[in-house]
Amino acid sequence: MLDEYLWGYIERISPEAPVPILSVTRRTFTLGGAGNVAENLRHWGIAVTLIGVVGPDETGRQLDDLLKTHGVNAQGVLTDPLRKTTRKARLMSMEHGQQVFRLDEESTFSVQAEIEKDLIDAIQKIGQDVQVIVCSDYLKGVLSERILAAVFEVARIHGIRSIVAPKDSNAEKYRGANILMPNSMELHQMTPQRANANQETKLSDSARSLVESLSLEALLVTRGSEGMSLFEHSTNGLRRVDIPTMARSVWVAPPNSPT
């Protein structure tokens, strides 16, 4: 995915409709989706090979340039002639440092059988030097059950961990993964809920249910302003560790602006 930011000033209301007019002064682009994960890993000095799909368009070419800039090996990124590369454009108010509107362009249909086969071929070529496989599922039609099954099989053969950020409510899709990283809503969508239980009990029940049903090594649940909760196996059963965070009000500084 490509994240585009259009920075500008809101000075008046449109005469055509009761909406503000953003006078754009600057555009910036960053890697989004799995590309953002790759960029973050590169900042930590980790070698990254990216496997995915883009379309034959300007957005796809911009993504390729950004990946090269960050030193990401993008040879496994395939071009689907029928697909539009995901682009998320955010209109940003310079006065307030916040988003006022977002425009998405993307294709979300499942990849064709030929593209799926090429992706699986790329996955099966993963070598012994790889230490972990991270799957970012955004339900954009790329991470099918067959592709995920190939990932989990390759990870098992090489004795490495597979980590998945899931989006699908069908938990069986992720059977074979070592670690799942859902947010709290995604976790509840994948597990049965006990009526009349409080939120903390529901969280623990859902986590235990998912860990046991999928034989997971660990489960990390992101909870927004409440931080994260890690569930992992220990000698005393399933251990829960809550990782707190502090909610902050953040002003987003536009590029090249005084702070």
C-alpha positions in Angstrom: 0.0 0.0 0.0 1.1 3.6 -0.6 0.1 6.2 2.0 -0.1 9.7 0.5 -0.5 12.8 2.6 -1.7 16.1 1.0 -0.9 19.0 3.4 -2.7 22.3 3.1 -4.7 25.1 4.8 -8.4 25.3 5.3 -9.3 28.9 4.7 -13.0 28.8 3.6 -16.1 26.7 2.9 -16.9 25.6 -0.6 -19.8 27.6 -2.2 -20.8 24.3 -3.9 -21.4 22.3 -0.7 -21.0 22.8 3.1 -17.5 21.3 3.1 -14.1 22.9 3.8 -11.7 23.7 1.0 -8.2 22.4 1.6 -5.6 24.4 -0.3 -2.8 21.8 -0.9 0.8 23.1 -0.6 2.7 19.8 -0.2 2.4 16.0 -0.9 4.4 13.3 0.9 4.4 9.5 0.4 5.2 6.7 2.7 5.0 2.9 2.6 1.8 1.5 4.0 0.5 -2.0 4.9 3.1 -4.7 4.7 5.5 -2.1 3.2 5.3 -0.2 6.5 6.3 -3.3 8.4 9.3 -3.8 6.0 10.3 -0.2 6.5 10.2 -0.5 10.3 12.3 -3.6 10.2 14.9 -2.0 8.0 15.2 0.9 10.5 16.3 -1.7 13.0 18.9 -3.0 10.6 17.1 -6.2 9.7 17.4 -7.6 6.2 13.9 -7.9 4.6 12.6 -9.7 1.6 9.1 -8.6 0.6 6.5 -10.8 -1.2 3.3 -9.3 -2.4 1.3 -7.9 -5.3 0.9 -4.5 -7.0 -0.7 -3.2 -10.1 0.9 -1.9 -13.3 0.4 1.7 -12.4 2.1 4.8 -11.1 1.3 3.9 -7.4 3.1 0.5 -7.9 6.1 2.3 -9.4 6.2 4.7 -6.4 6.1 1.8 -4.0 9.0 0.1 -5.8 11.1 3.3 -5.6 10.3 3.6 -1.8 11.2 0.0 -1.2 14.5 0.4 -3.0 15.2 3.6 -1.0 14.8 1.7 2.3 16.9 -1.2 1.1 14.1 -3.8 0.9 14.5 -6.8 -1.4 11.3 -6.5 -3.5 12.0 -9.2 -6.1 9.1 -11.2 -4.7 6.6 -8.3 -5.4 4.6 -9.3 -8.4 2.7 -7.2 -10.9 -0.9 -8.2 -11.6 -2.1 -6.6 -14.9 -5.7 -6.7 -13.7 -5.1 -5.1 -10.3 -5.0 -1.5 -9.0 -2.3 -0.8 -6.4 -3.7 0.2 -3.0 -3.3 4.0 -2.5 -4.7 5.8 0.6 -4.6 9.6 0.3 -5.1 11.6 3.5 -6.0 15.3 3.4 -4.1 16.9 6.3 -4.9 20.3 7.8 -1.7 22.3 8.5 -3.4 24.4 11.1 -4.5 21.4 13.2 -2.0 18.8 12.3 -4.7 16.2 11.7 -6.5 14.3 9.0 -9.7 15.8 7.7 -10.5 13.3 4.9 -9.2 10.1 3.4 -9.6 8.7 -0.2 -8.9 5.0 -1.0 -8.1 3.5 -4.4 -7.6 -0.3 -4.4 -8.6 -3.7 -5.7 -9.7 -6.2 -3.1 -10.7 -9.2 -5.3 -8.7 -12.5 -4.8 -5.6 -12.9 -6.9 -5.9 -15.1 -10.0 -4.7 -18.7 -9.8 -1.6 -17.9 -11.9 -0.5 -15.0 -9.5 -1.3 -17.2 -6.5 1.0 -20.0 -7.9 3.8 -17.5 -8.5 3.5 -16.2 -5.0 3.6 -19.7 -3.6 6.7 -20.4 -5.7 8.4 -17.3 -4.3 7.5 -18.5 -0.7 8.9 -21.9 -1.3 12.2 -20.5 -2.4 12.7 -18.9 1.1 16.2 -20.0 2.2 17.8 -21.1 5.5 19.0 -17.6 6.2 15.5 -16.4 6.9 14.7 -16.3 10.7 11.0 -15.4 10.7 8.1 -14.9 8.2 5.7 -12.0 9.0 2.3 -12.0 7.3 0.2 -8.8 7.2 -3.4 -9.7 6.3 -5.5 -6.8 5.2 -8.1 -8.8 3.3 -7.0 -7.3 0.0 -7.2 -10.7 -1.8 -3.5 -11.7 -1.6 -3.2 -13.8 1.6 -5.4 -16.7 0.6 -5.7 -19.9 2.5 -3.4 -21.7 0.0 -0.7 -19.0 0.3 -0.9 -19.0 4.1 -0.7 -22.8 4.2 2.5 -22.5 2.0 4.0 -20.0 4.4 3.3 -22.2 7.5 4.7 -25.3 5.7 7.9 -23.5 4.7 8.3 -22.1 8.2 7.8 -25.7 9.7 10.4 -27.2 7.3 13.0 -24.6 8.1 12.2 -24.5 11.8 11.4 -20.8 11.9 8.5 -18.8 13.3 5.6 -17.5 11.4 3.8 -14.4 12.7 0.5 -13.2 11.4 -1.4 -10.0 11.8 -4.9 -11.4 11.1 -7.9 -9.6 9.7 -10.2 -12.5 8.7 -12.9 -13.7 11.2 -12.3 -17.2 10.0 -9.7 -18.4 12.5 -9.0 -21.7 10.7 -7.4 -19.7 7.9 -4.5 -19.1 10.3 -4.0 -22.7 11.5 -0.3 -23.5 11.4 0.9 -20.0 12.4 3.2 -19.8 15.5 2.1 -16.4 16.7 -1.0 -14.2 16.0 -1.2 -10.5 16.5 -4.9 -9.4 16.3 -6.4 -6.3 17.8 -9.2 -6.8 20.4 -12.0 -6.6 17.9 -10.4 -9.0 15.5 -9.8 -11.5 18.4 -13.4 -11.4 19.5 -14.6 -11.9 15.9 -12.5 -15.1 15.7 -13.8 -16.6 18.9 -17.1 -17.5 20.6 -18.2 -15.0 23.3 -19.5 -15.8 26.8 -22.6 -13.7 27.6 -22.6 -11.4 30.6 -18.8 -11.6 31.2 -16.8 -8.4 31.7 -14.3 -7.2 29.1 -11.2 -8.6 30.9 -12.8 -12.0 31.3 -13.9 -12.0 27.7 -10.4 -11.1 26.6 -8.8 -13.9 28.6 -11.5 -16.4 27.5 -11.1 -15.5 23.8 -7.3 -15.6 24.0 -7.3 -19.0 25.7 -9.9 -20.4 23.2 -7.8 -19.2 20.2 -4.4 -20.3 21.5 -5.8 -23.8 22.3 -7.9 -24.3 19.2 -5.0 -23.3 16.8 -2.1 -24.6 19.0 -0.5 -21.2 19.0 2.9 -20.5 20.6 1.8 -17.0 21.6 -0.9 -14.5 21.0 -0.4 -10.7 21.2 -3.5 -8.6 21.4 -3.3 -4.9 20.7 -5.9 -2.9 22.7 -5.5 0.7 21.6 -5.2 3.1 24.6 -5.2 0.1 26.9 -1.9 -1.2 25.6 -1.3 -4.8 24.6 -1.8 -8.2 26.3 0.5 -11.1 25.6 -0.6 -14.6 26.1 2.0 -17.4 25.9 2.6 -20.9 27.2 4.5 -21.4 30.5 5.0 -24.2 32.9 1.9 -23.1 34.8 -0.3 -22.9 31.7 -1.3 -19.9 29.7 0.5 -16.8 31.0 -0.9 -13.3 30.5 1.3 -10.2 30.5 -0.4 -6.8 30.2 1.8 -4.2 28.5 0.5 -0.7 29.4 0.6 2.4 27.3 -0.1 6.1 27.8 -2.7 7.8 25.6 -1.2 11.0 24.2 -2.6 13.9 22.1 -0.2 14.2 19.2 0.2 17.1 16.8 1.4 15.8 13.5 4.0 18.2 12.1 4.0 18.6 8.3 7.3 18.0 6.6 9.8 20.8 6.7 7.6 22.8 9.1 9.0 24.5 12.3 8.2 22.6 15.5 
